């Protein structure tokens, strides 16, 4: 029904949008009230003051639509223009847009003819814990001016719609966004629930260079709209990364997205900006590449014929340069195999000519596992059956260096089921993830001399439960896929912990699936030309920025064991600038997935930054 102030509002420059008076039943409710018409002569909306029952109202959202109401039915749709939550307050704090408060004259929402605001609706999020109905008339008092604003405002939200927090972790939820039309931000508001700590947005220019963050503040501070000390201009082509930090160290079950602050979480940052500003979030497109996969399948069929029936088995690793795609497989064998394989398990596929270029490694491996290319173009392969690491000529398969004495042991000359290798570009040092038995990273010189190691078995920061994949980025940081702990840990080359990327798949550990690999973080790879990471997390492949921000999730796959970003065709190029994927948003690139259970390699073509605008599904 029409609110009681909808007609009187035409005679006044003030209006209260509210619950006109009703009993709110026990429990958690999201209720909508309105529509309320704006005062007839109002041309600028300059003040919002919540007037709420602080024990009953958790948060509120105000919507506005152009023109006069066309129905008496309450409908909370249209554009969000205001949001508030009670966190950190005993008395509700509002928003004042006068020049004295903002430092900018004529800053307001436009109202009336020619604007997007003609009437209002109010959504109230009630949490009635009284056990009985409570009468309420909560609302928001609005103040208007008859003079149109010089600068018209817009209110928009960056949010995560995929919050899924594992128990007993600290986790950074991240959303990647892109500025598609420039504008100026005057204020912000952060919103999340009880597990949340700091919320902020990182800004990067069109070339990927970092700029000062926006609105870093604890989610436990009052969740009100705050004016920035200085207006912030955002230019078209710039990138934004919304971050929400959560502390779930005392929680024993997964926490999903939802409205109930007692058991659910959210991740929102609102911007109060000029009306021109537009930001697109979660923009990604990834689809199988039919020509590439058809060529791969044909090459595998020829390989099977040439190898007298040896099938393509569990695919454990992949590597690529500008000419070749290599993949490592087990044929008819599996993890429990004890005899040397009687076929060549490393296949070379020409990316340019879309044809098989041979296979190498016959009789060398027992249980193939990790495969990588070093900056000089040599292959490194690990064998968890013989407990050894091999450096190979990528064309001939000749063994150039062998690490490990073949015993399942610890120490400078032994491994216990080593899983993967990374080689540092400058020094040539060799980093071995070791592995199923030793829970360490062992470092060797380019000639194979033992240098140092770090790590131990466990779940604390810096410990491992099966270090399963390893890569070094262009900054020299070491990234380890800590499989059973469902995370990627980032270290200096000396082994000092820098940060941890906890994976959402850890939230599913022990809850609902008998496929234990669905909670694994199995591999991490890096493309220096894009400054981008591919991480296998459960049944999906996740593309992450260097800050750990999730840019794309693709799947499900049948036990993805490795995933790599494919470098551009042609000669290798030097590492690009930090965050260079941002400058290439919209440009296609590819990644390949090696599936253990699926026994195949699949290529995908990807475009980032070309997705939908406005994450408009879970407000708070």
LUMLOSE-589534 format. One record per residue: x, y, z of N, C-alpha, C, O in turn; residue in three letters. Coordinates in steps of 0.2 Angstrom, whole numbers, plus 5000, padded with zeros to 4 digits. Layout:
REM residues N
XYZXYZXYZXYZala...
***
This chain:
REM residues 620
500449945000500050005000500450065000501050065002unk500250124998500550184998500750205005500350195010unk501350225007501550245013501150305016500950345011unk501050315022500650375025500950445023500550495024unk501550445021501850515019501850525012502150575010unk501650485008501750485001501350544998501550574993unk500750575001500450624998500650695002500850744999unk500750685009501050745012501750765010501950825011unk502050715007502750735005502750785000503250824999unk502250794996502150844991502150914994502250964991unk501950925000501850985004502451005008502551055011unk502950955008503550965013504150945009504150915004unk504750975011505350955009505750905013506350885012unk505350865017505550805021505050755020504450765018unk505350695020504950635019505250575024505850565024unk504850535027505050475030504750415027504150405026unk505250375025505050315021505150255027505650255030unk504650225028504650185034504150125034503650115029unk504150075039503650035040503050075043503250095049unk502550075040501950115043501750095050501350135053unk501950035052501750015059501449945058500849935056unk501849895060501549825060501949785065502449805068unk501649725066502049675071502549635066502349605061unk503149625069503649585066503749525070503849525076unk503549465066503549405070504249385071504749405068unk504349335076505049315078505449285072505149255067unk506049285072506449255067506849315062506849375064unk507149295057507449335052507049345046506749295043unk506849415045506449425039506749485035507049525037unk506549485029506749535024506049565021505749535017unk505849625024505249655022505249715018505749755019unk504849725014504849785009504249835011503649805012unk504349895011503849945012503850005007504450025005unk503250025005503250085000502650064995502250024996unk502650104989503050154987502950224991502350234992unk503450264991503350334994503550384988504150384986unk503150424986503250474981503750534984503650554990unk504150554980504550614982504150674983503650684979unk504350724987504050794987504050824980504450814976unk503450854979503350884972503950924969504150924964unk504150974974504651024972505351004973505851044972unk505450944976506150914977506550904971506250874966unk507150934971507550924965508250894967508650864963unk508350894974509050864976508850834983508550854988unk509150764984509050734990509750734994510250714991unk509750765000510350795003510550755010511050775013unk510050725012510150695019509750635020509150625018unk510050585024509750525026509850515033510450515035unk509350495037509450485044509050425046508350435047unk509350365047508950305050508650325056508850355061unk507950305057507650305063507350235065506750225063unk507750195068507550125068507650095076507950125080unk507250045077507350005083508049965082508049915078unk508549985086509149955085509249885087509649845085unk508749865092508749795094508349745089508449685089unk508049775084507649735079507849735072507849685069unk508149795070508349805063509149795062509549825065unk509249745058509949725057510249775052510749805053unk509949785046510149825041509549845037509049815037unk509649905033509149925028509449945022510049965021unk509049945016509249965010508650005007508049985007unk508850065004508350105001508450104993508950114991unk507850094990507850094983507450154980507050174983unk507650174974507250224971507150214963507550174960unk506550234961506450224954506150294951505950334955unk506250304944505950364942505250374941504850324941unk504950434941504250444940503850434946504150414952unk503250444945502750424951502650354952502650314947unk502450334957502250264958501650244954501150274953unk501750184950501150154946500750104949500250084946unk500950084955500550034959500650044966501150084969unk500150024970500150034977500549974981500649974987unk500749924977501149864979501849884981502249914977unk502049864987502749874989503249834984503049774984unk503749864982504249824977504949854978505049904976unk505349814981506049834983506449824977506849774976unk506449864972506849854966507049924963506949974967unk507349934958507649994955508350004958508649954959unk508550064958509250074960509350084967508850114971unk509850054970509950064977510250134978510750154974unk510050174983510350244984510550254991510950304992unk510450204995510650205002510650145006510250095004unk511150135010511150065014511450085021511950125021unk511250045026511450055033511449995036510949955035unk511849985041511849925046511949945053512349995054unk511749915058511849935065512449925068512649945073unk512949885065513549865067513949925070514049975067unk514149915076514649965079514250025081514650075083unk513650035082513250095084512750075089512450025090unk512650125094512150125098511550175096510950155098unk511750225093511250275090511450275082512050275080unk510950265078511050265071511350325068511150385069unk511850315064512250375061512050375054511950325050unk511850435051511550445045512150475040512750475041unk511850505034512250535029512050605028511450615026unk512550655028512350725026512750745020513450735020unk512450775015512750785009512850865008512950885002unk512850905013512850975012513650995011514050945012unk513751055008514451065006514851075012515451055012unk514551085018514951085024515251015026515751005029unk514850965025515050895026515450865021515950825023unk515350885015515650855009516250885007516750865004unk516250955008516850995005516751014998517151044995unk516150994995515951004988515251024987514750994990unk515151084985514551114984514151084979514351064973unk513451074980513051054975513050974974512850954968unk513250934979513350864978512750834981512550844987unk512350794977511750764979511450724974511650714969unk510950684976510550644972510050684968509750724971unk510050684961509450714958508850684959508750624959unk508250724959507650704961507150744956507250794954unk506650704954506050734950506150724943506550684940unk505850774939505950764931506650764929507050804931unk506750714924507450714921507950674925508550674924unk507650644931508150614935507950534936507450514933unk508350494940508150424941507750414947507550364949unk507550474951507250464957506550504957506550564956unk506050464958505350494958504950464964504550494967unk505150404966504850374972505250324975505750304972unk505150304981505550264985505250194988504650194989unk505650144989505450084993506050074998506550084997unk505850045004506250025009506249955011505749925012unk506849925011506949855013507249855020507749875021unk506849825025507149815031507249745033506849695032unk507849735035508149665037508049655045508449685049unk507549625047507349615054507649555057507649495053unk507949555063508149495067507749505073508049535078unk507149475074506749475080506949415084506749355083unk507349425090507549365094507149365100507349335105unk506549405101506149405107505749345108505549335114unk505649305103505249245104504449265104504049225105unk504349325102503649345101503549405096504149445095unk503049425093502949475089503149545092502949555098unk503449595088503649655091503349705086503449705080unk503049755089502749815085503349855082503749875086unk503349885076503849925074503649975069503149965065unk503950035069503850085064504550115061504650175061unk505050065061505750095059505750125051505350095047unk506150165050506250195043506850245043507250245047unk506750285038507350335036507050395035506550405031unk507250455038507050525037507450555031508050545032unk507150575026507450605020507350685020506850705022unk507850715018507850795017508050815010508450785007unk507650855007507750875000507850955000507750995004unk508150974994508151044992507851054985507751004981unk507551114984507251134978507751144972507551144966unk508351154974508851174969509151114966509451074970unk509251104960509551034957510251034959510551084959unk510550974960511250974961511750994956511550984950unk512251014957512851024952513150954950513250944944unk513150914955513450854953513050794956512850794962unk512750754951512250704953512650644955513150624952unk512350614960512650554963512350484961511750484959unk512750434962512550364960512750324966513250334969unk512450274968512650224973512650154970512150134967unk513250124970513250054967513650014972513950034977unk513649944971513949894975514449854972514249824966unk515049834974515449784973515349724978515349744984unk515249664975515049614980515349544978515449534972unk515449504982515549434981514849394981514549404986unk514749354976514149314977514349234978513949194977unk514949224980515149154980515549144987515949104987unk515349184992515649174999515549105001515049085001unk516149075003516149005005516748995009517248975007unk516649005016517249005020517348945024516948915027unk517948915023518148845026518148865034518348915036unk518048805038518148815045518948825047519348795043unk519048855052519748855055520248885051520848865051unk520048945047520548975043520449055043519949075045unk521049085041520949155039520949155031521349125028unk520449195028520349185021520249255018519849295022unk520449275013520349335009519849325003520049294998unk519249345004518749334998518949394994518949454996unk518949384987519149434982518749434976518549384974unk518549494974518149494968518549544963518749604965unk518649524957518949574952518449604948517949584945unk518549674947518149714943518549764939519149764939unk518149794934518449834929518049904928517449894928unk518349954928518050024927517950024919518350034915unk517250024917517050034910516850104908516850124902unk516750144913516650214912516850254918516650244924unk517250304917517650344923517150384926516550404924unk517350394933516950444937517350454943517950434944unk517050484948517350504954516950474960516350474961unk517350444965517050414971517150464977517650494978unk516550484980516550524986516550494992516750514997unk516250434992516150394999516050324998516050304992unk516050285003516050215003515650185009515550225014unk515450125008515150085014515350015014515249985008unk515649985019515849915019515249875023515049905028unk515149815021514649775024514849705024514949675019unk514849675030514949595031514649585038514349625041unk514849525040514549495046515049485051515649515051unk514949435056515349435062516049405061516549425065unk516149365056516849335054517249385051517849375051unk516949435048517349485044517849535048517649555053unk518449545045518849595048518949655043518449685041unk519449665040519549725035519249715029519249655026unk518949765026518649765019518949825015519049875018unk519149815009519449865005519449854998519349794996unk519649904994519749884987520349914984520549974986unk520749864981521349884978521249914971520849884967unk521549974969521450004962522149994958522650004961unk522049974952522649974948522550014941521950014939unk523050044939522950084933522850034927522949974927unk522750064921522650024915523249984913523149934909unk523849994916524449964914524549914920525049874920unk524149904925524249854930524649884936524749844941unk524849944936525249974942524749994948524150014947unk524949974954524549984960524450054962524950094961unk523850074964523750144967523450134974523350074976unk523450184978523150174985522550144985522050154981unk522450104990521750064991521250114993521350174995unk520650084992520050124994519650095000519450034999unk519450135005519050125010519250065014518850025016unk519850055016520050005020519850015027520050065031unk519449975030519149985037518849915039518649875035unk518849905046518549845049517849845048517449895048unk517549785046516849775045516549775052515949775052unk516849775058516549785064516549855066516249875072unk516749905062516649975063515949985061515649945057unk515650045063514950065060514950055053515350085049unk514450025050514350005043513850055040513250045038unk514150115040513850175037514150205031514750185030unk513850245027514150275022514650335024514450375028unk515250325023515850375025516050415019516250385014unk516150475020516450515014517250505015517550505020unk517550505009518250495008518550565010518250615009unk519150565013519550625014519650665008519650735009unk519650635002519750674996519450634991519550574990unk519050664986518650624981519250584977519750604976unk519050524975519450484971519250474964518650444963unk519650494959519450484952519650414950520250394951unk519150374946519350314943519250324936518750344933unk519750294932519750304925519550244921519650194924unk519250254915519050194911519650154910520150174908unk519550084910520150044909520450024915520849974915unk520350054921520750034927520349974930519849954928unk520749934935520449874938520449884945520749924948unk519949854948519849854955519749784958519549734954unk520049774964519949704967519649724974520049744979unk519049694975518749704982518949644986518949584984unk519249664992519449614997519049615003518949665006unk518849555006518549545012518949495016518949435014unk519249515022519649465026519149435031518749475034unk519249365032518749335037519249295042519749265040unk519049295048519349255053518849195055518449215060unk518949135053518549085054518949035059518748975059unk519449055062519849015066519448975072519648925074unk518949005074518548975079517948935077517448925081unk517848925071517248905068517348835065517948815062unk516948785067517048715065516648695059516648635057unk516248735055515848715050515948775044516148825046unk515848755038515848805033515348865034514848855037unk515548925032515048975032514949005025515349015021unk514249005023514049015016513849085016513749125021unk513649115010513349175009512649175012512349125011unk512449235015511749235017511649295021512049335023unk511049305023510749365027510849365034510949415037unk510849305037510849295044511549315047511949275046unk511649365051512349385053512549335058513149335059unk512149295061512349245066512749185063513249155066unk512549165057512849105054513049115047513349065044unk512949165043513049175036513549235036513649275041unk513849245030514249305028514149335022513749315018unk514349395021514349435015514949475014515449475018unk515049505008515649535006515449595001515349584995unk515349655004515049705000515449775001515649785007unk515649814996515849884997515449924992515449914986unk515049974995514650014991515050084989515550104993unk514950114983515250174981514750224981514250214977unk514850284984514450344982514850384977515350414979unk514550394971515050414966514650464961514050474962unk514950494956514650534951514250484947514350424947unk513650504944513250464941513550434934513250384932unk514050454932514350424926514750364927514850324923unk514950354933515450294935515050224933514450214936unk515450184930515150114929515750064930516250074928unk515550014934516049964935515749894934515149874936unk516149854930515949784929516349734933516949744934unk515949684936516349634941516149564938515749554935unk516649524940516549454939516549434931516149394929unk516849474927516849474920517349424917517949434917unk517049364915517549314912517149274907516549254908unk517449244902517149204898517749144897518249164895unk517549084897517949024896517548974893517048954896unk517848944887517448894884517948844881518548864879unk517848784880518248734877518448764870518048794866unk519048744868519248764861519248704856519648664856unk518648704852518548644848519148624843519348564843unk519448674840519948654835520548624839520848574837unk520748654844521348634848521148564851521648514851unk520548554854520448484857520348434852520548374853unk520048454846520048404841520648374838520848314837unk521148424838521848404836522148364841522548324839unk522048384847522348344853522148274852522448224853unk521448264852521148194852521448154846521548094847unk521448184840521748154834522448134835522648074833unk522848174838523548154840523648104845524048054844unk523148104850523148044855522947984852523247924853unk522547984847522347924843522947894839523047834839unk523247934836523847914832524447884837524747834835unk524447924843524947894848524747824850525247784850unk524147814851523947744854524047694848524347644850unk523947714842524047664837524847654836525047594835unk525247704836525947694836526247664841526747624841unk525947664847526247634853525947564854525947534860unk525647534849525347464850524847464855524847414859unk524447504855523847504860523847534867523447524870unk524447564868524547594875524047654875524047694871unk523547644880523047704880523347764884523847764887unk523047824883523147884887522847864893522247864894unk523347864899523047844905522947914909522847964907unk523047904916522947954921523448014919524048004918unk523248074917523648124915523848164921523448194924unk524548164923524748194930525048264929525048294934unk525248284923525648344923525648374916525548334911unk525748434915525748474909526248524909526348554914unk526548544903526948604903526948624895526748584891unk527148684894527048714888527548774887527748804891unk527748784880528148844878527748874872527248854871unk528148914869527748944863527748904857527448924852unk527948844857527948794852527648724854527248704850unk527748704859527548634861527148634868527148674872unk526648584868526248564874526448494876526448454872unk526748484882526948424884526448394889526248434893unk526348334889525948304895526148234897526448194893unk526148224903526448164907525848114909525348144912unk525848054907525348014909525547944911526147924910unk525147904913525347834916525147774912525247714914unk524747784906524547734902524047684906523647714909unk524247624907523747574910523947574918523647534922unk524547604920524747604927524347654931523947694928unk524547644937524247694942524747714948525347694947unk524447744953524947764958525347704962525847714965unk525047654961525347594965525747554961526047504963unk525947574955526347534950527047534953527347574957unk527447474952528047464955528647444949529147444951unk528347434943528847424938528947484933528447514932unk529547484930529647544925529147534919529047474917unk528947594917528447594911528747574905529347594903unk528447524901528747504895528447544889528547524883unk528347604890528147654885528347724886528647734892unk528347774882528647834883528047884885527547894881unk528047904892527447934895527448014894526948044896unk527948044891527848114890527748124882528148114878unk527148154881526948164874527148244872527048284876unk527348254866527548314864527048334858526948304853unk526648384859526148404854526248474851526348524855unk526348484845526548544842525948594842525348574839unk525948644845525448694845525248724839524748744837unk525848744835525748774829525448734823525048754819unk525748664823525548624817524948574820524748534815unk524748584826524148534829524348464827523848434825unk524948444829525048374828525548344833525848384836unk525548284834525948244839526748254836526848234830unk527148274840527848274839528348224842528948234842unk528048164844528348114847528248104854527848144857unk528548054857528548044865529148024867529547994864unk529348044873529948024876529947994883529348004886unk530447964886530447944893530347864893530147844899unk530347824888530247754888530747724893531347734893unk530447684898530847644903531147684908531547654912unk530947754909531347794914530947804920531247814925unk530247794919529847814925529447754927529247704924unk529247754934528847704937528147734938527647704936unk528047784942527447824943527547894941527747934945unk527347914935527447984933527048034937526448014940unk527248094939526948134943526948204940526548224936unk527448244942527448314940527848334934528348294933unk527748384930528048404924528048474924527548514925unk528648504922528748574921529348594916529748554915unk529248654914529848674909530148734913529848774916unk530848734913531248784916531348844911531148834905unk531548904913531648954908532148944902532048974897unk532548894903533048874898532748824893533048814888unk532148804894531748754890531848684891531748644887unk532148664897532248594899531648574903531348614907unk531448514902530948474906531148454912531748424913unk530748454917530848424924530348384925529748404925unk530448314927529948274929530048234935530648214937unk529548224939529648184945529248124945528748114941unk529548074948529348004948529247984956529747974959unk528647974958528447964965528547884966528547864972unk528647844961528847774961529547764963529747724967unk530047794959530747784961531047844965531647834967unk530647884967530847944972531347984969531847994972unk531348004963531848034959531548094955530948094954unk532048144953531848194949532348194943532948184944unk532048214937532448204931532448274927531848304927unk533048294925533048354920533148324913533648284912unk532748334908532748304902532848354896532548414897unk533148334891533148374885532448364882532148304881unk532048424881531348414879531248384872530648364871unk531748384868531648364861531848284861531448244858unk532348264864532648194864532448154869532448094869unk532348184875532148144881532848124885532748084890unk533448144883534048134886534048154893533848214894unk534248114898534348134905534948174906535548154904unk534848234908535448284909535648294916536148304918unk535148274921535348274928534748234931534148234930unk535048194936534548154940534648174948535248174950unk534148194951534148204959533848144962533348124960unk534148124968533848074972534148004971534347984965unk534347974976534647904976534147844975534447794975unk533547864974533047804973532747784980532347734979unk533047804986532747774992532247824994532247884994unk531647794997531147835001531447865007531347825012unk531747915008532047945014532048015014531948045009unk532248045019532448115020533148135019533548085018unk533348195019534048215019534248245012533848245008unk534848265012535048305006535148254999535148284994unk535148195000535248154993534648104992534648064987unk534048114996533448074995532848114995532848164997unk532348084992531648104992531148054994531347994994unk530548074996530048024997529448044994529048084996unk529348014987528848034983528848104981528348144983unk529348134978529348204976528748214970528648174966unk528448274971527848294967527948334961527648334956unk528448384962528448444957529148484957529448474963unk529248514952529948554952529748624949529348634945unk530148674952530148744949530848764949531248744954unk531048804944531748824943531748904943531348934939unk532148934947532249004947532549034941533149004940unk532349084938532549104932533249134933533649124928unk533449174938534049204938534649154940535149154937unk534549124946535049084949535149014946535648974946unk534548994943534548924941534348874946534448814945unk534248894953534148854958533548804957533048834954unk533548744959533048694958532648684965532948664970unk531948704964531548694970531148634969530748624964unk531148584974530848524973530248514979530448524985unk529648504977529148494982529148414983529048374979unk529348404990529448334992529048324998529348335004unk528548294998528048274993527548244997527248275002unk527448174996526948135000527248115006526948105011unk527948105006528248075012528648125017528648115023unk528948185014529348225018529048295020529348325024unk528548315016528248375018528748435018528748475023unk529148445013529648495013529748525006529548495001unk530048585006530348604999531048605000531348635004unk531348564995532148554995532448594989532148594984unk532948634991533248674986533948654984534348634988unk534048644977534748624975535048674970534648714967unk535648674969535948714964535848694957535548634956unk535948734952535848704945536248644943536048614939unk536748634947537148574946536948514950537248454949unk536448524954536148474958536448464965536348414969unk536848514968537048514975536548544979536148594978unk536448504985535948514990536148584993536748594995unk535648634994535748694997535348705003535648725008unk534748695004534348705010533648675009533448655003unk533248685014532548655014532148695019532448725024unk531448685018531048715024530448675023530248645019unk530048675029529348645030529348585034529948555035unk528848565036528748505041527948485040527548525037unk527848425042527148405042526648435047526848445053unk526048455044525648495049525148535045525248545039unk524748575049524248625046524348695048523948735046unk524848705052525048775054525348815048525548785043unk525348875048525648915042526348895042526748895046unk526548885035527248865034527348785034527848765032unk526848755037526848675037526548655030526148685027unk526548585029526248555023525948495025526148455029unk525448475021525148415021525048395013524548405010unk525648365011525748355004525848415000525348434997unk526448445000526648494995526648464988527048424986unk526148484984525948444978526148484971526148444966unk526248544972526448584966526848644968526748664973unk527248664963527648724965527848764959527948734953unk527848834960528048874954528348944957528248954963unk528748974953529149034955528849094950528949084944unk528649144953528449204949528949244947529549244949unk528849304943529349344941529649394946530149424945unk529249394952529549434958530049384962530349414966unk530049324960530549274964530149244970530549214974unk529549254971529149224976528949144974528849134968unk528949104979528849034978528149014980527949034986unk527748984976527048964977527048894978527248854973unk526748864983526648794984525948774985525548804989unk525748724981525048694982525048644987525348594987unk524748664993524748624999524148584999523648605002unk524148524996523548494994523048474999522548494999unk523248445004522848415009522548475014522048475017unk522948525014522748585018522348635014522148685016unk522148615008521748655003521948735003521548775004unk522548745001522848815001523448814996523748764995unk523648874994524248894991524648934996524348984999unk525248914998525648955002526248984998526448964994unk526349055000526849094996527449105001527349135007unk528049094998528649105002529149144998529149154992unk529649175002530249194999530649134997530549084999unk531249144994531649094992532049064998532349014997unk532049105003532349075009531849035014532049005019unk531249035012530748995015530349035020529949005024unk530349105020529949145025529249145022529149165016unk528749135026528049135023527849205022527949255026unk527549225016527349285014526549295015526349345018unk526149245013525449245013525149175012525549135009unk524549175013524249105011523549125008523149165009unk523449085002522849084999522449025001522548974998unk521949035005521548975007521048965002520749014999unk520848905000520348894995519748874998519648855003unk519148894994518548884996518348804996517948785000unk518748764993518648694993518748665000518448615001unk519148695004519248675011518548675015518548635020unk518048715012517448715016517048655015516648635019unk517248615010516848555008517248485011516948435011unk517748505015518148445017517748405023517548435028unk517648345022517248305027516448325026516148295031unk516248365022515548375021515248355015515248395010unk514948295014514548275009514848245003514448214999unk515448245002515748204996516248154998516648165003unk516248094995516648044996517248044992517747994992unk517348094987517848104983518348154986518248214986unk518848124990519248164994519648224990519748274992unk519748204983520148254979519748324978519948374976unk519048324979518648384979518848434984518648494983unk519248414989519548464994520248474993520548514997unk520548454987521248464986521448524982521048544978unk521948554984522248604980522848574977523448564980unk522848544971523348504968523948534964524448504964unk523848594961524348624957524348694957523748724958unk524848724956524848794954525348814949525948784949unk525248854944525648864938525648944937525148974940unk526048964933526149044932526349054925526749024922unk526049114923526149134916526549204917526149254919unk527149214916527449284917527249334912527349394913unk526949314906526749364901526149394903525949454901unk525749364908525149394910525149404918524649444920unk525649384921525649394928525049364931524749394935unk524949294930524249264931524449194933524949164931unk524049164938524149094941523549054939522949074939unk523648994937523148944937523248894943523748864943unk522648884946522648834952522148784952521548804950unk522348724952521748674952521548664960521948644964unk520848674961520548674967519948634967519448654964unk519948574970519448524970519348504962519848484959unk518748514960518548494953518648544948518448544942unk518848604950518848664946519648694945520048674949unk519648734940520248764939520148844940519648864937unk520548874944520448944946521048984943521548964944unk520849034940521349084938521349144943520849174945unk521949154946522049204951522549254949523049244946unk522449314952522949364951523549354956523549314960unk524049404955524649394960524449414967524849394972unk523849444968523649454975523149394978522949404983unk523049344974522649294976521949294974521549254975unk521749354970521049364969520849314963521149304958unk520249284964519949244959519649284954519249324954unk519949264948519649304942519249254938518749284934unk519349194938518849144934518949074938519449054940unk518349044937518248974940517948934934517448954932unk518248884932518048834927518048764929518548744932unk517548724928517448654929516748634929516348674926unk516548574931516948534935517348484930517148474924unk517948464932518348414929518448354933518248354939unk518648304930518748234933519448234936519848204933unk519448254942520148254946520648294942521148264940unk520548354941521048394938521748394942521748414948unk522248364939522848354943523348414942523848424946unk523348444936523748504934523348544929522948524925unk523548614929523248654924523848714923524148734927unk523848724917524448774915524148824910523648814906unk524348894911524148944906524648934900525248924901unk524448934894524848924888525148994886524749034884unk525748994885526149054883525949074876525749024872unk526049134874525849154866526349104862526849094864unk526049094856526449054851527049094849527049154848unk527649064848528249094846528749094851528649064856unk529249134850529849134854529649164861529149204862unk529949144866529849164873529949234874530449264871unk529549274878529649344879529849354886529649314890unk530149404888530349424895529749434899529249444896unk529749424906529249434910528949504909529249544908unk528249504909527949564908527849604915528049584920unk527549664914527449704920526949674925526549634923unk527049684931526549664936525849674934525749734932unk525449624935524749634934524549644926524049684925unk524949624922524849634915524249604912524049624906unk523949554915523349534913522749584912522349584908unk522849634917522349694917522349734910521849754908unk522949744908523049784902522849744896522749774890unk522749674897522549634891521849604892521649554889unk521449644896520749614897520449614890520449664887unk520049564889519649554883520049524878519749494873unk520749514878521149474874521149404875521149384881unk521049364870520949294872521649264873522149284870unk521649214878522249174879521949104881521349094882unk522449054882522148984883522548954889523048974892unk522148904892522448864897522248794896521748774892unk522648744898522548674897522548634904522848654909unk522048584904521948554910522148474909521948444905unk522548454914522748374914522248344919522348364925unk521848294917521348264921521648194923521748154919unk521648184930521948114932521348064931521448014927unk520748074933520248024932519948034925519747984922unk519948094922519648094915520148074910519848054905unk520748064912521248034907521248074900521148044895unk521348134901521348184895521648244897521748264902unk521848284891522048354892521548394888521348374882unk521248444891520748494887521048564887521248584892unk520948594882521148664881520548714881520048694879unk520648764885520048814885520348884883520948904883unk519948924879520048984877519749034882519149024884unk520049084884519849134890519849204888520249224884unk519349244890519349314890519149334897518649314899unk519549384899519449414906519149484905519349524900unk518749504909518549574909518049594904517949654902unk517649544902517149554897516449534899515949514895unk516349534906515749504909515149554910515149614908unk514749534915514149574916514249634921514749634924unk513849674921513949734926513449724932512949704931unk513749754937513349754943513149684947512749644944unk513449674952513349614956512749634961512849654966unk512149624958511549644961511149594964510549584963unk511349544969510949494971510949484979510549454981unk511449514982511549494989511749564993512349574994unk511249604995511449664998511449665005511249615008unk511749715008511749715016512049785018512049795024unk
***
